[in-house]
Structure formats: C-alpha cells, structure tokens
Amino acid sequence: MSNRLIYVIIRTKELRKVSDFPVTTPYINKATFDLDFNQPTEVYIEHIVSMLNMGPKLIMRALSNGKSYNKEDLSLQSQIRRGELNFSVTPLEALGFIHLEQSGKSVLHSLTPFGFKVYEKYRHIFDSAVPNLGE
C-alpha cells in the first residue's frame, strides 16, 4: 500500500477498500499482462522496462551515472517536474531498480546494483524512448 493511499484514507477519516480508489498510474495493464513461468526472467524484465512511462525512463537515465540525488537535483537532472517525481520514482523502487536512503531531512535516490544491470542490458529501450538531454 502506498503512502499516498494511506494519506487519503487518514485524511478523509473513513476506511474504504483499496479497490475503491482508482489506479492513476497505468504502468501495467493487468488485464492483458500474462507471465509464463517457463520463460527466462530476462523476457519479463524487458517487457516491464518497455512498459514504463517516460518519467521512470528519464530517472533511470539520470541515475545511471552512479551519483545519488535528492529530489530537487534529481528533478533538474532528469528534467521531470518535482510534482511528478514521486509518481515516477514509485514503480522503479517497487521493481528494485532504485534505492531511497534517508540523509537528514532529505531523501537520496540512487540506482541499486540490479538497477545498473537492468540499465546496461536494456539501455536501447531507455535511450530509444527518451529524448536527448543535451549530454
């Protein structure tokens, strides 16, 4: 359960089922997505990476240099508005591609070792869907 959903439940002071809230992030279409357990994991990961929206792909590209960024710096580096940053970070954290670390009052974002491997293996997917950031 996401922090946003908990906040909505607490804020409205009424308990409602999780299914009552609409899903606003269409990262995976559950109706059409099917996983064959006999396929290698690479096929699954490639499919998931190709289904990511532009925001998560920009974040993966920005974090691929190995640095850790707070929200403001990550927003500038990835060229994503700060308000949309949380919605783009959530699927990457859930997949285990990025790590969030508390540093004082700020949160530092960085790629996990698994995230580096995914980025290197599927760089063509990240680069084909992401415009050049002026590097």
LUMKOLSE-301782 format. One record per residue (C-alpha): residue number from 0; residue in three letters; z, y, x. Coordinates in Angstrom, 2 decimals. Example, Ala and Ser with C-alpha at 12.3 -4.5 7.8 and 13.67 -1.06 7.14 Angstrom:
BEGIN
<pos:0	code:Ala	zz:7.80	yy:-4.50	xx:12.30>
<pos:1	code:Ser	zz:7.14	yy:-1.06	xx:13.67>
end
This chain:
BEGIN
<pos:0	code:Met	zz:0.00	yy:0.00	xx:0.00>
<pos:1	code:Ser	zz:-0.99	yy:3.34	xx:1.47>
<pos:2	code:Asn	zz:1.36	yy:6.27	xx:1.96>
<pos:3	code:Arg	zz:-0.80	yy:8.33	xx:-0.37>
<pos:4	code:Leu	zz:-0.35	yy:5.86	xx:-3.20>
<pos:5	code:Ile	zz:3.41	yy:5.77	xx:-2.69>
<pos:6	code:Tyr	zz:3.47	yy:9.56	xx:-2.73>
<pos:7	code:Val	zz:1.55	yy:9.64	xx:-6.02>
<pos:8	code:Ile	zz:3.97	yy:7.20	xx:-7.61>
<pos:9	code:Ile	zz:7.02	yy:9.11	xx:-6.39>
<pos:10	code:Arg	zz:5.52	yy:12.50	xx:-7.24>
<pos:11	code:Thr	zz:4.77	yy:11.54	xx:-10.86>
<pos:12	code:Lys	zz:8.21	yy:9.89	xx:-11.22>
<pos:13	code:Glu	zz:6.77	yy:6.97	xx:-13.11>
<pos:14	code:Leu	zz:5.94	yy:3.50	xx:-11.98>
<pos:15	code:Arg	zz:2.40	yy:2.37	xx:-12.58>
<pos:16	code:Lys	zz:0.50	yy:-0.63	xx:-11.37>
<pos:17	code:Val	zz:-1.54	yy:-0.18	xx:-8.22>
<pos:18	code:Ser	zz:-4.66	yy:-1.18	xx:-10.16>
<pos:19	code:Asp	zz:-4.22	yy:1.87	xx:-12.43>
<pos:20	code:Phe	zz:-5.25	yy:4.17	xx:-9.59>
<pos:21	code:Pro	zz:-8.97	yy:4.47	xx:-8.85>
<pos:22	code:Val	zz:-10.20	yy:3.44	xx:-5.44>
<pos:23	code:Thr	zz:-11.68	yy:6.55	xx:-3.83>
<pos:24	code:Thr	zz:-12.90	yy:5.03	xx:-0.57>
<pos:25	code:Pro	zz:-15.87	yy:2.72	xx:-1.17>
<pos:26	code:Tyr	zz:-15.80	yy:1.06	xx:2.27>
<pos:27	code:Ile	zz:-16.18	yy:-2.47	xx:0.95>
<pos:28	code:Asn	zz:-17.82	yy:-3.37	xx:-2.31>
<pos:29	code:Lys	zz:-15.59	yy:-6.27	xx:-3.28>
<pos:30	code:Ala	zz:-17.99	yy:-7.43	xx:-5.96>
<pos:31	code:Thr	zz:-20.83	yy:-8.15	xx:-3.53>
<pos:32	code:Phe	zz:-18.94	yy:-8.94	xx:-0.33>
<pos:33	code:Asp	zz:-18.52	yy:-12.61	xx:0.44>
<pos:34	code:Leu	zz:-17.29	yy:-14.23	xx:3.63>
<pos:35	code:Asp	zz:-18.42	yy:-17.63	xx:4.78>
<pos:36	code:Phe	zz:-15.63	yy:-19.13	xx:6.91>
<pos:37	code:Asn	zz:-18.17	yy:-21.23	xx:8.80>
<pos:38	code:Gln	zz:-19.82	yy:-18.13	xx:10.28>
<pos:39	code:Pro	zz:-18.63	yy:-16.69	xx:13.58>
<pos:40	code:Thr	zz:-16.28	yy:-13.71	xx:13.46>
<pos:41	code:Glu	zz:-18.97	yy:-11.56	xx:15.08>
<pos:42	code:Val	zz:-21.05	yy:-11.67	xx:11.89>
<pos:43	code:Tyr	zz:-18.09	yy:-10.48	xx:9.82>
<pos:44	code:Ile	zz:-17.19	yy:-7.66	xx:12.22>
<pos:45	code:Glu	zz:-20.79	yy:-6.49	xx:12.47>
<pos:46	code:His	zz:-21.02	yy:-6.42	xx:8.67>
<pos:47	code:Ile	zz:-17.78	yy:-4.45	xx:8.37>
<pos:48	code:Val	zz:-18.84	yy:-1.96	xx:11.06>
<pos:49	code:Ser	zz:-22.19	yy:-1.40	xx:9.39>
<pos:50	code:Met	zz:-20.45	yy:-0.69	xx:6.06>
<pos:51	code:Leu	zz:-18.19	yy:2.05	xx:7.49>
<pos:52	code:Asn	zz:-18.88	yy:5.58	xx:6.33>
<pos:53	code:Met	zz:-19.89	yy:8.39	xx:8.67>
<pos:54	code:Gly	zz:-16.32	yy:9.63	xx:9.22>
<pos:55	code:Pro	zz:-14.91	yy:6.44	xx:10.79>
<pos:56	code:Lys	zz:-18.02	yy:6.09	xx:12.94>
<pos:57	code:Leu	zz:-17.58	yy:9.65	xx:14.25>
<pos:58	code:Ile	zz:-13.93	yy:8.93	xx:15.02>
<pos:59	code:Met	zz:-14.77	yy:5.72	xx:16.89>
<pos:60	code:Arg	zz:-17.36	yy:7.60	xx:18.90>
<pos:61	code:Ala	zz:-14.91	yy:10.41	xx:19.74>
<pos:62	code:Leu	zz:-12.16	yy:7.98	xx:20.79>
<pos:63	code:Ser	zz:-14.49	yy:5.83	xx:22.88>
<pos:64	code:Asn	zz:-13.84	yy:7.97	xx:25.98>
<pos:65	code:Gly	zz:-10.37	yy:6.42	xx:26.28>
<pos:66	code:Lys	zz:-8.31	yy:9.52	xx:25.55>
<pos:67	code:Ser	zz:-5.59	yy:9.93	xx:22.94>
<pos:68	code:Tyr	zz:-5.93	yy:12.82	xx:20.50>
<pos:69	code:Asn	zz:-3.64	yy:14.45	xx:17.97>
<pos:70	code:Lys	zz:-5.10	yy:15.31	xx:14.56>
<pos:71	code:Glu	zz:-6.31	yy:18.76	xx:15.50>
<pos:72	code:Asp	zz:-8.02	yy:17.66	xx:18.69>
<pos:73	code:Leu	zz:-9.50	yy:14.57	xx:17.03>
<pos:74	code:Ser	zz:-10.83	yy:16.73	xx:14.24>
<pos:75	code:Leu	zz:-12.53	yy:19.02	xx:16.75>
<pos:76	code:Gln	zz:-13.81	yy:16.19	xx:18.94>
<pos:77	code:Ser	zz:-15.22	yy:14.11	xx:16.08>
<pos:78	code:Gln	zz:-16.40	yy:17.11	xx:14.03>
<pos:79	code:Ile	zz:-14.60	yy:15.94	xx:10.89>
<pos:80	code:Arg	zz:-12.68	yy:18.37	xx:8.74>
<pos:81	code:Arg	zz:-8.95	yy:17.88	xx:9.14>
<pos:82	code:Gly	zz:-8.50	yy:17.28	xx:5.41>
<pos:83	code:Glu	zz:-10.85	yy:14.29	xx:5.54>
<pos:84	code:Leu	zz:-9.43	yy:12.90	xx:8.76>
<pos:85	code:Asn	zz:-6.74	yy:10.76	xx:7.11>
<pos:86	code:Phe	zz:-9.29	yy:9.08	xx:4.85>
<pos:87	code:Ser	zz:-11.46	yy:8.27	xx:7.86>
<pos:88	code:Val	zz:-8.61	yy:7.01	xx:10.05>
<pos:89	code:Thr	zz:-7.11	yy:4.65	xx:7.45>
<pos:90	code:Pro	zz:-9.83	yy:1.95	xx:7.45>
<pos:91	code:Leu	zz:-10.02	yy:1.96	xx:11.25>
<pos:92	code:Glu	zz:-6.27	yy:1.47	xx:11.50>
<pos:93	code:Ala	zz:-6.36	yy:-1.29	xx:8.88>
<pos:94	code:Leu	zz:-9.10	yy:-3.10	xx:10.81>
<pos:95	code:Gly	zz:-7.10	yy:-2.81	xx:14.03>
<pos:96	code:Phe	zz:-9.64	yy:-0.61	xx:15.80>
<pos:97	code:Ile	zz:-7.31	yy:2.34	xx:16.42>
<pos:98	code:His	zz:-3.64	yy:2.76	xx:17.18>
<pos:99	code:Leu	zz:-1.41	yy:5.57	xx:15.96>
<pos:100	code:Glu	zz:1.51	yy:6.49	xx:18.18>
<pos:101	code:Gln	zz:4.28	yy:8.93	xx:17.34>
<pos:102	code:Ser	zz:4.67	yy:11.60	xx:20.04>
<pos:103	code:Gly	zz:7.33	yy:14.09	xx:18.99>
<pos:104	code:Lys	zz:6.16	yy:15.69	xx:15.76>
<pos:105	code:Ser	zz:2.52	yy:14.79	xx:16.26>
<pos:106	code:Val	zz:0.67	yy:11.50	xx:15.98>
<pos:107	code:Leu	zz:-1.67	yy:10.43	xx:18.78>
<pos:108	code:His	zz:-4.77	yy:8.43	xx:17.89>
<pos:109	code:Ser	zz:-6.38	yy:6.07	xx:20.40>
<pos:110	code:Leu	zz:-8.60	yy:3.00	xx:20.41>
<pos:111	code:Thr	zz:-6.96	yy:-0.39	xx:20.74>
<pos:112	code:Pro	zz:-8.37	yy:-2.90	xx:23.26>
<pos:113	code:Phe	zz:-10.02	yy:-4.61	xx:20.28>
<pos:114	code:Gly	zz:-11.45	yy:-1.25	xx:19.19>
<pos:115	code:Phe	zz:-13.01	yy:-0.74	xx:22.64>
<pos:116	code:Lys	zz:-14.60	yy:-4.19	xx:22.47>
<pos:117	code:Val	zz:-15.97	yy:-3.54	xx:18.98>
<pos:118	code:Tyr	zz:-17.34	yy:-0.14	xx:20.02>
<pos:119	code:Glu	zz:-19.04	yy:-1.53	xx:23.12>
<pos:120	code:Lys	zz:-20.53	yy:-4.53	xx:21.31>
<pos:121	code:Tyr	zz:-21.75	yy:-2.58	xx:18.27>
<pos:122	code:Arg	zz:-22.48	yy:0.76	xx:19.92>
<pos:123	code:His	zz:-26.00	yy:0.64	xx:18.49>
<pos:124	code:Ile	zz:-24.60	yy:0.72	xx:14.94>
<pos:125	code:Phe	zz:-22.29	yy:3.63	xx:15.70>
<pos:126	code:Asp	zz:-25.00	yy:5.60	xx:17.52>
<pos:127	code:Ser	zz:-27.80	yy:4.97	xx:15.02>
<pos:128	code:Ala	zz:-25.81	yy:6.31	xx:12.09>
<pos:129	code:Val	zz:-24.14	yy:9.19	xx:13.91>
<pos:130	code:Pro	zz:-26.00	yy:12.38	xx:14.89>
<pos:131	code:Asn	zz:-25.82	yy:13.53	xx:18.48>
<pos:132	code:Leu	zz:-22.67	yy:15.58	xx:19.05>
<pos:133	code:Gly	zz:-24.17	yy:17.65	xx:21.86>
<pos:134	code:Glu	zz:-22.98	yy:15.48	xx:24.73>
end
